[in-house]
Amino acid sequence: MSDLPVEPRELLLALFQTAVAAADPSVVLPGFLASSLDGKIGKGLGGSVVVIGAGKAAASMAATLEKQWCYGELKGLVVTAYGHGVPCKHIGVIEAAHPVPDNNSEIAAQRILNLVADLNENDLVVCLLSGGGSSLLTLPAPGISLSDKQQINKALLASGADIGEINCVRKHLSAIKGGRLAAACSPAKLMTFAISDVAGDDPTVIASGPTVADPTTRQQALAVLNKYQIDVCDAVKQWLESSVSETPKLETPNLASTLFEQDTFQIIVAAKQSLQAAAKQAEEMGLMPLVLGDDLTGESRELAKAHAELVRSIVEHSALDKGRPVSAPCVILSGGETTVKVRGSGRGGRNTEYLLSLAAELKGEAGVYALAADTDGIDGSGDNAGAILSPDSWQRARTLNLNITDSLENNDSYGYFEALGDLIITGPTQTNVNDFRAILVLPL
C-alpha cells in the first residue's frame, strides 16, 4: 500500500469534510452580501428590507446575514428542514418536512407570501435559497390540496425521475414556485442568493426557481406525469390542462420589465467549489485527483457500474485524464445528483445505493475504498449522510449473511451498511451542494 498521512477511511472522511466546509454559508455568503448590498442600498433604497428563504441551508444563511447586517432594521422568515434550524434574532425560522412537504411547508409558504405583499419600489426583498426548498416551500395552486401534492411528490421520487422533471411538475402545481414568488414581491427590488444543489447550477431548478422566470411549460409537466405513469386526481389534471396553471415567462408581454429585469440572482457556491477543495487536499496528501465532474446524473446503481469499470482500468494499467495517465495512488472525485428507482421496500438513499452497487461490482477489490455522501448530511430521508466502502466490506458482509443482490433488489442499502457499521452520521451540515463521491485507489 502507498504511504498515506492517515488511514484510508480517515482520508476519505477528511475529503468529505473539506468539501462540506467549502460550501459553508458563513464562509461564502459575507463577500456576496457586502458587494451586492452596498451597491443596492447605496443607490437610495429608503424602504423596508424583508428577508425570506427556503432550503436546508436557509437558516444558516439567515444567521450569517444577520451577523453581517449593518443597514438598519430588517425582518423576515425562512423555512428549513427539521433539524436544520439555526437561531436568528430578527428573522423567523420555521422547520418543515423534506423530501415530502407537510403542513409546516404550506404554513411557511403562505407566511412568506404575506410578508412580501403590498411592498413598493423603495423596498428590498433578500431571498436565500438552497437545496430542499422545493419541498419546504409548498403552497398548492387553487383547487389542489396538500395531500394531492404529497401523493404526487412521493410517486415522482420513487419513479426515478430526475430533479428537473420533478421540479417541472412541482412548479406547475404551485402558487409560489416557478417565478410566482418574484411576482408576489413586485414592484420591490428582489435579490436572490443561492447555494446550488443541482447539476448545471440552473437557477430555474434550484428550489424550483421561485424568484426566476420559468422556461418549462404545463404541457411538459403533464408529459412527465404521463412518462412515469403517475396517477393524479381530476383537480390536478384540470388545473394543468388550463392556461392559468402556466408559470411566469420572460417572453410574456410587458412582464420582464415589471418583474425579472430589475431582479438579481447570484449563486454563491456550488458543487464545483467543493470538489476543487477536495482535489486540492488530495494532492497535498500525495494523491492524483481525477475529477469526473460536478454534474453527474442518472440512476445510482448504473453510475456505480461505470465507476467500477474506471477503477478496474486504473488497477489493471492506468486511465487517461485529458491525455494524462492516472494510476494508483489516486482518488476519483465526482458530484451531482443521481436517482433511485424504488423497486423494493428497504431503506436507503441514492448515495448508499451507489455504494451498494459499487460493492457488488468490485467484490472486495484490494486497495479500493470509497465514500458517497450528501453534503447536507442527509442521504434521502435517513439519518445518515452516506456510507464508506472498504476492501473488507465484501467479506464482512458475507460473514454476516448479507446478500448483496437481495439488498439491491429491495433497495435496502441503509440496512446493508448499517449492519457493517459503515454508515456516515454527521447530522445536518447547514449547507447543501448535493452528492459527494470519492473512490480511493491504492497500489498493491
Buried (B, 14 or more C-beta within 10 A) or exposed (E): EBEBEEEBBEBBBBBBBBBBBBBBBBBBBBEBBEEBBEEBBEEEBEEBBBBBBBBBBBBBBBBBBBEBBEBEEBEBBBBBBBEBBBEBEEBBBBBBBBBBBBEBBBBBBBBBBEBBEEBEEEBBBBBBBBBBBBBBBBBBBEBBEBEBBBBBBBBBBBBBBBBBBBBBBBBBBBBBBBBBBBBBBBEBBBBBBBBBBBBEBBBBBBBBBBBBBBBBBBEBBBBBBEEBEBEBBEBBEEBBEEEEBBBBBBEBEEBBEEBBEBBBBEBBBBBBBBBBBBBEBBEEBEBBBBBBBBBBBBBBBBBBBEBBEBBBEBBEEBBEBEEEEBEBBBBBBBBBBBBBBBEEEBBBBBBBBBBBBBBBBBEBBEBBBBBBBBBBBBBBEBEBBBBBBBBEBBEBBEEEEBEBEEBBEBBBBBBBBBBBEBBBEBEBBBBBBBBBBBBBBBEE
